[in-house]
Amino acid sequence: MTDTRDMRREMPLGLAQRGYTGVIQHLSAKDSGSALSDIELESRLIELGFVEGARVEVLHEGLVGRDPIAVRVDNITIAVRRREAMAVIVA
Amino acid sequence: MELPLLHVALVGTPNSGKTSLFNALTGSRQKVANYPGVTVERKEGFFVTPLGRQISVVDLPGTYSLRGRSPDEEITRDFVLGKASGEILPDLVLCVADSTNLRLTIRLLLELKRTGRPMILVLNMFDIASRRGISVDVDRLAKELGMPVVTSIAVRKGGTADLLALTDQISAKLAAEPSENSWRALSVSELRATQREADRIIADCVSLPARPDTLTSRIDAVVLHPVGGLIVLAAILFVMFQAVFAWAQPLMELLQSGFDALGEFVHAALPAGLLQSFLQNGVISGVGSVIVFLPQIIIIFLFILLLEDFGYMARAAFLMDRIMGGAGLHGRAFIPLLSSFACAIPGIMATRVIDNKRDRLTTILIAPLMTCSARIPVYTLIISAFIPAKDVWGFINLQGLVMFGLYAAGITSALVVSFLIKFFMLRDYAPAPFMLELPDYKVPRLKSIAIGIYTRAKMFLQRAGTTIFSMMVLIWFLASFPQPPAGTTEPAIDFSLAAIIGKAIAPLLAPVGFNWQIAVALIPGMAAREVAVAALGTVYAIEGGKEAAEQIGQALATKWSLATALSMLAWYIFAPQCASTLAVIRRETGSWTWMAVTFSYMLVLAYAASLLTYNVAVALGAG
């Protein structure tokens, strides 16, 4: 799944700025600081389409603390808080 | 030959157009109730297929999986598995998909397939998908999924014809296919595997256009802009408020005069006595005082449903999430709380959009603190009688300033209470994460919205006809018995149970500056807050009821001290006495406990606020 043309550093989606585009590398729900258990958070992210290989783009940010963010995941748009988005590792 | 009733369940992800398909199939032949023991809405409708088969269809809550992470999703899972109490296993499951967005639905569908129920995949909104250049190989999809696939356009007349024909075809051979349930909760890796499988099927069967929905991105560029978005939201709210107050006003007045006329008619048609008083004061004016809110409820739901259908609601939640989060509230609590400014009843009903149970409960508990329109008559009466209409700092009207202060006090206390609830009562509970699909914008479906408003209005009226009616009768009884002795000149209410109770509790209310007349007025005020105005008129022996508000004001100005008036205003910021709101809280939380909790905490706040206001005012020489 790694993008060979563009060897970008992996980072959590929760730190991405508006306009960021990338591809999901893997999910890492451990120590994300979310109120949900690791398994629950990972399951919910998958159910909303955050799976390895999906293209993501950060479309919008909220006013306070630039949170939550609206993320394009392939062809749907999902709003998440940055805290939960920390579990999505992109590059 | 009479064919047996076929039971069909509608399942789909949120935003799949499931409800509009349900409305298209059944029209107004719908029954809305609650599932036993939970506050999840159970929507069942009926229709007849072209071959004359009777179908009962249940619109199950939207879900992304069968894991059942909320009461709504548990219902969907249990229903499909035939485990929901009092429900039978559906004969056929219609899985509804938004054709423009198949990914999440196909994954859900693969999971649903394991339940072994006969299924049909309905590709809804197929017209929008075609217009956007999305093409679906329906036959191949059906082969890959191993189930019939049919396209539909729920919003167009005849758009469900293929679905109806297929239902007939399938139902003819249903019994011949016994099935085995092999569903169990999926592990994370199985979940991932089903999503991969879904993505593979979609890659094989669906070709997506190069360009995404540009209209949605163009609208979002404005409405989700961190600053611009909030301005747009404020503008929408402004229009909504204007509508609720301005548009509803003539209708409310019409209803009010209708009920007044009906009361007058009864008054004239019947001989003076108990029956006349019961019908006029107990039944007609009691139930009427609640039904006059129907126009406001309809207008609020018109806005809520329009915005929801358009796809804006999720955006409003996105914009408000962090701002509300400061007080421990979920972004989705915004609209219900806003609606509560008109009336807490539709506000509390609207909390159903909050899927987390505890977030919803917090919102229900603080909704009555928002200054509802029923408090306005009380506020304006006291303000115009006691607060001079002079300008402060040259340009601000003092009366307006006091009114604004009362609203601000309500909002502030709601935020503080919400914070305290999270801090003390639900401390062990971490806030629900905000994870929400922002659907593409769609033209609202007017017929679907009309049906939605109709069912809400019907629910409200049914409630007015049952719970509220019985409370009104009780309040009338308290205010009418025992009867005054013949030939007395005192107002009849002075001899009633209400007066006995009022006088008994008057010593308790003395520290906040209330006399026994106020205590008595608070009892019929239980019916609806503004009824207290008329009740004050009655106890001060003024004829003419509400029409004579000015007269009541003049009487109060001579009989109350300023401190008492201010104390009364402070009381009404919190005033728990609204039987209808309490009845709705009972219904929506499914518990007497939360109703009692709301009543008690508001009573304590009202007493404390009045006590403080009265004593400060007396100390400052307003006694």
Interface residues (C-beta under 8 A of the other chain):
Chain A: S34 A35 L36 I39 E40 L41 E42 S43 R44 L45 I46 E47 L48 G49 V51 E52 L59 H60 E61 G62 L63 V64 G65 R66 D67 P68 A70 R72 D74 N75 I76 T77 I78 A79 V80 R81 R83 E84
Chain B: Y64 S65 R67 R69 T100 N101 R103 L104 R107 V188 L191 R192 Q195 R196 D199 L208 P212 T216 S217 D220 L224 H225 P226 V227 G229 L230 A314 A317 F318 L319 D321 R322 I323 G326 A430 P431 A432 P433 F434 M435 L436 E437 L438 P439 D440
